[in-house]
Amino acid sequence: MNVINSILMGLIQGLTEFLPISSSGHLVLFQHFFNRQSPSGTDISLEVFLHFGSLIAVIIYFRRDITELISSLFHWKRSLDANKHLRNRMVIVYLIISTFVTGIIYVLAGDRIEQAFSRPLLVAVFLGVTGIIVFTSDLVKKSVIPASGMGMLRSIIIGLGQGIAMLPGISRSGTTISTSLFCGIKRADAARFSFLLSIPAILAANLKELGTLSQLQGNLLLSYLLGALAAFISGYLVISLLLRLIQSSRLRYFAFYCWFISAFTLTLLFLQ
């Protein structure tokens, strides 16, 4: 994997990670159609490392939210901000529950999920599914529940959505945000919860590949680092765009894009 390829993949990863169009699906298709695969197929360890660049973008963009959540873990005394700290602690609880559910799905089906990364036909189909999920989310009008009041059942459902979104072609952000909206969560809170939920998921994926990543040397390490940097920059730039689109119920435009890419990919695969 040379430097140019890694940077291109980093840009694709960053631009598509937070938009509801599946970054993993785009990376699989990019590697397949442009012959950018490693000898063993799709380089999952590179994809994980690129996601790390996106993770840094989330942490920096939501640094105040993260600081407030952590701070609330150390404020248990009665004060004027007691209710605020309680709400923040409940958000942390629901983040943990959703992450735990996602982890269970990976433990039970992780091998089959990874196999899907070598099947572009499945990716094309899943992109079509993502389009349906995203399009229907804009039809939800009554979203009034704050993230701090979602309850255990809704957090479990959101965790299930994130687990399903491990499949390439199923957008993680699109699925978790849409699932939150279907559960009645406020649009702003749904987006915020989705971004915060990506932090433990991406960290876990990087820890899983830590052995492989720690062996990187020389040009390969440089390629990975530059790819992650590209993912960070492009990812940071699109976060605010997605937040505005969620608020204005305009995610359906991405559904049309997903359907187009799905149909175009299926056509190319059948022609091959």
DRENKOLNU-800080 format. One record per residue (C-alpha): residue number from 1; chain; y negated, z, x negated. Coordinates in steps of 0.5 Angstrom, whole numbers, plus 500, padded with zeros to 3 digits. Last residue first. Example, Ala and Ser with C-alpha at 12.3 -4.5 7.8 and 13.67 -1.06 7.14 Angstrom:
BEGIN
@seq=2, mol=A, c2=502, c3=514, c1=473
@seq=1, mol=A, c2=509, c3=516, c1=475
//
This chain:
BEGIN
@seq=272, mol=A, c2=516, c3=470, c1=535
@seq=271, mol=A, c2=513, c3=467, c1=542
@seq=270, mol=A, c2=516, c3=473, c1=545
@seq=269, mol=A, c2=513, c3=477, c1=540
@seq=268, mol=A, c2=506, c3=474, c1=541
@seq=267, mol=A, c2=506, c3=474, c1=548
@seq=266, mol=A, c2=508, c3=481, c1=549
@seq=265, mol=A, c2=502, c3=483, c1=544
@seq=264, mol=A, c2=497, c3=479, c1=548
@seq=263, mol=A, c2=499, c3=482, c1=554
@seq=262, mol=A, c2=499, c3=489, c1=551
@seq=261, mol=A, c2=492, c3=488, c1=548
@seq=260, mol=A, c2=489, c3=486, c1=554
@seq=259, mol=A, c2=492, c3=491, c1=558
@seq=258, mol=A, c2=489, c3=496, c1=553
@seq=257, mol=A, c2=482, c3=493, c1=553
@seq=256, mol=A, c2=482, c3=493, c1=561
@seq=255, mol=A, c2=484, c3=501, c1=561
@seq=254, mol=A, c2=478, c3=502, c1=556
@seq=253, mol=A, c2=473, c3=500, c1=561
@seq=252, mol=A, c2=477, c3=505, c1=566
@seq=251, mol=A, c2=474, c3=510, c1=561
@seq=250, mol=A, c2=467, c3=510, c1=565
@seq=249, mol=A, c2=467, c3=516, c1=569
@seq=248, mol=A, c2=460, c3=518, c1=566
@seq=247, mol=A, c2=461, c3=524, c1=563
@seq=246, mol=A, c2=468, c3=521, c1=560
@seq=245, mol=A, c2=463, c3=515, c1=557
@seq=244, mol=A, c2=458, c3=520, c1=554
@seq=243, mol=A, c2=464, c3=524, c1=551
@seq=242, mol=A, c2=467, c3=518, c1=548
@seq=241, mol=A, c2=461, c3=515, c1=545
@seq=240, mol=A, c2=460, c3=522, c1=541
@seq=239, mol=A, c2=466, c3=522, c1=538
@seq=238, mol=A, c2=466, c3=515, c1=536
@seq=237, mol=A, c2=462, c3=516, c1=529
@seq=236, mol=A, c2=466, c3=522, c1=527
@seq=235, mol=A, c2=472, c3=517, c1=527
@seq=234, mol=A, c2=469, c3=512, c1=523
@seq=233, mol=A, c2=467, c3=516, c1=518
@seq=232, mol=A, c2=474, c3=521, c1=518
@seq=231, mol=A, c2=478, c3=515, c1=518
@seq=230, mol=A, c2=475, c3=511, c1=512
@seq=229, mol=A, c2=476, c3=518, c1=508
@seq=228, mol=A, c2=483, c3=518, c1=510
@seq=227, mol=A, c2=484, c3=511, c1=508
@seq=226, mol=A, c2=480, c3=512, c1=501
@seq=225, mol=A, c2=485, c3=519, c1=500
@seq=224, mol=A, c2=491, c3=515, c1=502
@seq=223, mol=A, c2=489, c3=509, c1=497
@seq=222, mol=A, c2=487, c3=514, c1=492
@seq=221, mol=A, c2=494, c3=517, c1=492
@seq=220, mol=A, c2=498, c3=511, c1=492
@seq=219, mol=A, c2=494, c3=509, c1=486
@seq=218, mol=A, c2=496, c3=515, c1=482
@seq=217, mol=A, c2=500, c3=520, c1=485
@seq=216, mol=A, c2=503, c3=522, c1=492
@seq=215, mol=A, c2=509, c3=527, c1=491
@seq=214, mol=A, c2=505, c3=532, c1=495
@seq=213, mol=A, c2=504, c3=527, c1=501
@seq=212, mol=A, c2=512, c3=527, c1=502
@seq=211, mol=A, c2=513, c3=534, c1=502
@seq=210, mol=A, c2=507, c3=536, c1=506
@seq=209, mol=A, c2=510, c3=531, c1=511
@seq=208, mol=A, c2=511, c3=536, c1=516
@seq=207, mol=A, c2=505, c3=540, c1=514
@seq=206, mol=A, c2=501, c3=534, c1=516
@seq=205, mol=A, c2=504, c3=533, c1=523
@seq=204, mol=A, c2=503, c3=541, c1=524
@seq=203, mol=A, c2=495, c3=540, c1=522
@seq=202, mol=A, c2=495, c3=534, c1=527
@seq=201, mol=A, c2=497, c3=538, c1=533
@seq=200, mol=A, c2=494, c3=544, c1=531
@seq=199, mol=A, c2=487, c3=540, c1=531
@seq=198, mol=A, c2=488, c3=535, c1=537
@seq=197, mol=A, c2=488, c3=541, c1=542
@seq=196, mol=A, c2=480, c3=542, c1=540
@seq=195, mol=A, c2=479, c3=535, c1=542
@seq=194, mol=A, c2=483, c3=535, c1=548
@seq=193, mol=A, c2=479, c3=542, c1=550
@seq=192, mol=A, c2=472, c3=539, c1=549
@seq=191, mol=A, c2=474, c3=532, c1=553
@seq=190, mol=A, c2=477, c3=536, c1=559
@seq=189, mol=A, c2=471, c3=541, c1=559
@seq=188, mol=A, c2=466, c3=536, c1=559
@seq=187, mol=A, c2=470, c3=533, c1=565
@seq=186, mol=A, c2=471, c3=539, c1=569
@seq=185, mol=A, c2=478, c3=541, c1=570
@seq=184, mol=A, c2=482, c3=539, c1=576
@seq=183, mol=A, c2=489, c3=538, c1=574
@seq=182, mol=A, c2=488, c3=530, c1=574
@seq=181, mol=A, c2=482, c3=531, c1=570
@seq=180, mol=A, c2=486, c3=535, c1=565
@seq=179, mol=A, c2=492, c3=530, c1=565
@seq=178, mol=A, c2=486, c3=524, c1=564
@seq=177, mol=A, c2=483, c3=528, c1=558
@seq=176, mol=A, c2=490, c3=529, c1=555
@seq=175, mol=A, c2=493, c3=522, c1=556
@seq=174, mol=A, c2=487, c3=519, c1=554
@seq=173, mol=A, c2=486, c3=523, c1=547
@seq=172, mol=A, c2=493, c3=522, c1=546
@seq=171, mol=A, c2=494, c3=515, c1=547
@seq=170, mol=A, c2=501, c3=512, c1=549
@seq=169, mol=A, c2=502, c3=506, c1=544
@seq=168, mol=A, c2=506, c3=510, c1=539
@seq=167, mol=A, c2=510, c3=516, c1=543
@seq=166, mol=A, c2=506, c3=522, c1=541
@seq=165, mol=A, c2=503, c3=522, c1=547
@seq=164, mol=A, c2=509, c3=524, c1=551
@seq=163, mol=A, c2=508, c3=531, c1=548
@seq=162, mol=A, c2=500, c3=531, c1=549
@seq=161, mol=A, c2=502, c3=530, c1=556
@seq=160, mol=A, c2=507, c3=536, c1=556
@seq=159, mol=A, c2=501, c3=540, c1=553
@seq=158, mol=A, c2=497, c3=538, c1=559
@seq=157, mol=A, c2=502, c3=540, c1=564
@seq=156, mol=A, c2=503, c3=547, c1=560
@seq=155, mol=A, c2=496, c3=548, c1=560
@seq=154, mol=A, c2=495, c3=547, c1=568
@seq=153, mol=A, c2=501, c3=552, c1=569
@seq=152, mol=A, c2=498, c3=557, c1=565
@seq=151, mol=A, c2=491, c3=557, c1=568
@seq=150, mol=A, c2=485, c3=553, c1=568
@seq=149, mol=A, c2=480, c3=558, c1=568
@seq=148, mol=A, c2=477, c3=558, c1=561
@seq=147, mol=A, c2=478, c3=550, c1=561
@seq=146, mol=A, c2=473, c3=550, c1=567
@seq=145, mol=A, c2=475, c3=548, c1=574
@seq=144, mol=A, c2=470, c3=543, c1=578
@seq=143, mol=A, c2=473, c3=536, c1=577
@seq=142, mol=A, c2=473, c3=533, c1=584
@seq=141, mol=A, c2=472, c3=526, c1=583
@seq=140, mol=A, c2=478, c3=523, c1=580
@seq=139, mol=A, c2=478, c3=515, c1=580
@seq=138, mol=A, c2=476, c3=515, c1=573
@seq=137, mol=A, c2=483, c3=518, c1=571
@seq=136, mol=A, c2=487, c3=512, c1=574
@seq=135, mol=A, c2=484, c3=507, c1=569
@seq=134, mol=A, c2=486, c3=512, c1=563
@seq=133, mol=A, c2=493, c3=513, c1=566
@seq=132, mol=A, c2=494, c3=505, c1=568
@seq=131, mol=A, c2=491, c3=503, c1=561
@seq=130, mol=A, c2=496, c3=508, c1=557
@seq=129, mol=A, c2=502, c3=505, c1=561
@seq=128, mol=A, c2=500, c3=498, c1=558
@seq=127, mol=A, c2=499, c3=501, c1=551
@seq=126, mol=A, c2=506, c3=503, c1=552
@seq=125, mol=A, c2=509, c3=497, c1=554
@seq=124, mol=A, c2=506, c3=494, c1=547
@seq=123, mol=A, c2=508, c3=500, c1=543
@seq=122, mol=A, c2=515, c3=498, c1=546
@seq=121, mol=A, c2=515, c3=491, c1=543
@seq=120, mol=A, c2=512, c3=494, c1=537
@seq=119, mol=A, c2=519, c3=497, c1=535
@seq=118, mol=A, c2=519, c3=501, c1=528
@seq=117, mol=A, c2=514, c3=507, c1=531
@seq=116, mol=A, c2=519, c3=508, c1=537
@seq=115, mol=A, c2=524, c3=511, c1=532
@seq=114, mol=A, c2=519, c3=516, c1=530
@seq=113, mol=A, c2=519, c3=518, c1=538
@seq=112, mol=A, c2=527, c3=518, c1=538
@seq=111, mol=A, c2=527, c3=523, c1=532
@seq=110, mol=A, c2=522, c3=528, c1=535
@seq=109, mol=A, c2=526, c3=529, c1=542
@seq=108, mol=A, c2=527, c3=536, c1=542
@seq=107, mol=A, c2=523, c3=539, c1=537
@seq=106, mol=A, c2=517, c3=534, c1=538
@seq=105, mol=A, c2=518, c3=536, c1=546
@seq=104, mol=A, c2=518, c3=544, c1=544
@seq=103, mol=A, c2=512, c3=543, c1=539
@seq=102, mol=A, c2=508, c3=540, c1=545
@seq=101, mol=A, c2=509, c3=546, c1=549
@seq=100, mol=A, c2=507, c3=550, c1=544
@seq=99, mol=A, c2=501, c3=546, c1=543
@seq=98, mol=A, c2=499, c3=547, c1=550
@seq=97, mol=A, c2=501, c3=554, c1=550
@seq=96, mol=A, c2=496, c3=556, c1=544
@seq=95, mol=A, c2=490, c3=552, c1=547
@seq=94, mol=A, c2=491, c3=556, c1=553
@seq=93, mol=A, c2=491, c3=562, c1=550
@seq=92, mol=A, c2=485, c3=560, c1=545
@seq=91, mol=A, c2=481, c3=558, c1=552
@seq=90, mol=A, c2=482, c3=565, c1=555
@seq=89, mol=A, c2=479, c3=568, c1=548
@seq=88, mol=A, c2=473, c3=563, c1=550
@seq=87, mol=A, c2=472, c3=566, c1=557
@seq=86, mol=A, c2=473, c3=573, c1=555
@seq=85, mol=A, c2=468, c3=572, c1=549
@seq=84, mol=A, c2=463, c3=569, c1=554
@seq=83, mol=A, c2=464, c3=575, c1=559
@seq=82, mol=A, c2=463, c3=580, c1=554
@seq=81, mol=A, c2=456, c3=577, c1=552
@seq=80, mol=A, c2=452, c3=582, c1=555
@seq=79, mol=A, c2=456, c3=587, c1=551
@seq=78, mol=A, c2=463, c3=591, c1=552
@seq=77, mol=A, c2=467, c3=591, c1=546
@seq=76, mol=A, c2=472, c3=586, c1=545
@seq=75, mol=A, c2=469, c3=582, c1=540
@seq=74, mol=A, c2=473, c3=579, c1=534
@seq=73, mol=A, c2=477, c3=574, c1=537
@seq=72, mol=A, c2=470, c3=571, c1=540
@seq=71, mol=A, c2=468, c3=569, c1=533
@seq=70, mol=A, c2=474, c3=565, c1=533
@seq=69, mol=A, c2=472, c3=561, c1=539
@seq=68, mol=A, c2=465, c3=561, c1=537
@seq=67, mol=A, c2=466, c3=558, c1=530
@seq=66, mol=A, c2=470, c3=553, c1=533
@seq=65, mol=A, c2=465, c3=551, c1=538
@seq=64, mol=A, c2=460, c3=551, c1=533
@seq=63, mol=A, c2=464, c3=546, c1=528
@seq=62, mol=A, c2=466, c3=541, c1=534
@seq=61, mol=A, c2=463, c3=535, c1=530
@seq=60, mol=A, c2=466, c3=538, c1=523
@seq=59, mol=A, c2=472, c3=540, c1=526
@seq=58, mol=A, c2=473, c3=533, c1=529
@seq=57, mol=A, c2=471, c3=529, c1=523
@seq=56, mol=A, c2=476, c3=533, c1=519
@seq=55, mol=A, c2=482, c3=532, c1=524
@seq=54, mol=A, c2=480, c3=524, c1=524
@seq=53, mol=A, c2=481, c3=524, c1=516
@seq=52, mol=A, c2=488, c3=528, c1=517
@seq=51, mol=A, c2=490, c3=523, c1=522
@seq=50, mol=A, c2=490, c3=518, c1=516
@seq=49, mol=A, c2=495, c3=522, c1=512
@seq=48, mol=A, c2=499, c3=522, c1=518
@seq=47, mol=A, c2=499, c3=515, c1=519
@seq=46, mol=A, c2=500, c3=514, c1=511
@seq=45, mol=A, c2=507, c3=519, c1=512
@seq=44, mol=A, c2=509, c3=514, c1=518
@seq=43, mol=A, c2=509, c3=508, c1=513
@seq=42, mol=A, c2=512, c3=503, c1=518
@seq=41, mol=A, c2=518, c3=500, c1=515
@seq=40, mol=A, c2=522, c3=502, c1=509
@seq=39, mol=A, c2=519, c3=496, c1=505
@seq=38, mol=A, c2=512, c3=499, c1=507
@seq=37, mol=A, c2=509, c3=495, c1=512
@seq=36, mol=A, c2=503, c3=491, c1=512
@seq=35, mol=A, c2=506, c3=484, c1=514
@seq=34, mol=A, c2=499, c3=483, c1=518
@seq=33, mol=A, c2=503, c3=482, c1=525
@seq=32, mol=A, c2=507, c3=489, c1=524
@seq=31, mol=A, c2=502, c3=493, c1=520
@seq=30, mol=A, c2=497, c3=492, c1=525
@seq=29, mol=A, c2=502, c3=493, c1=531
@seq=28, mol=A, c2=504, c3=500, c1=528
@seq=27, mol=A, c2=497, c3=502, c1=527
@seq=26, mol=A, c2=494, c3=500, c1=534
@seq=25, mol=A, c2=500, c3=504, c1=537
@seq=24, mol=A, c2=498, c3=510, c1=533
@seq=23, mol=A, c2=491, c3=509, c1=534
@seq=22, mol=A, c2=492, c3=509, c1=542
@seq=21, mol=A, c2=487, c3=506, c1=546
@seq=20, mol=A, c2=483, c3=512, c1=549
@seq=19, mol=A, c2=478, c3=512, c1=544
@seq=18, mol=A, c2=479, c3=518, c1=540
@seq=17, mol=A, c2=484, c3=516, c1=535
@seq=16, mol=A, c2=482, c3=508, c1=536
@seq=15, mol=A, c2=476, c3=508, c1=531
@seq=14, mol=A, c2=478, c3=513, c1=526
@seq=13, mol=A, c2=485, c3=510, c1=526
@seq=12, mol=A, c2=483, c3=503, c1=525
@seq=11, mol=A, c2=478, c3=504, c1=520
@seq=10, mol=A, c2=483, c3=508, c1=516
@seq=9, mol=A, c2=488, c3=502, c1=517
@seq=8, mol=A, c2=483, c3=498, c1=514
@seq=7, mol=A, c2=482, c3=503, c1=508
@seq=6, mol=A, c2=489, c3=503, c1=507
@seq=5, mol=A, c2=490, c3=496, c1=507
@seq=4, mol=A, c2=484, c3=495, c1=502
@seq=3, mol=A, c2=487, c3=500, c1=497
@seq=2, mol=A, c2=494, c3=498, c1=496
@seq=1, mol=A, c2=500, c3=500, c1=500
//
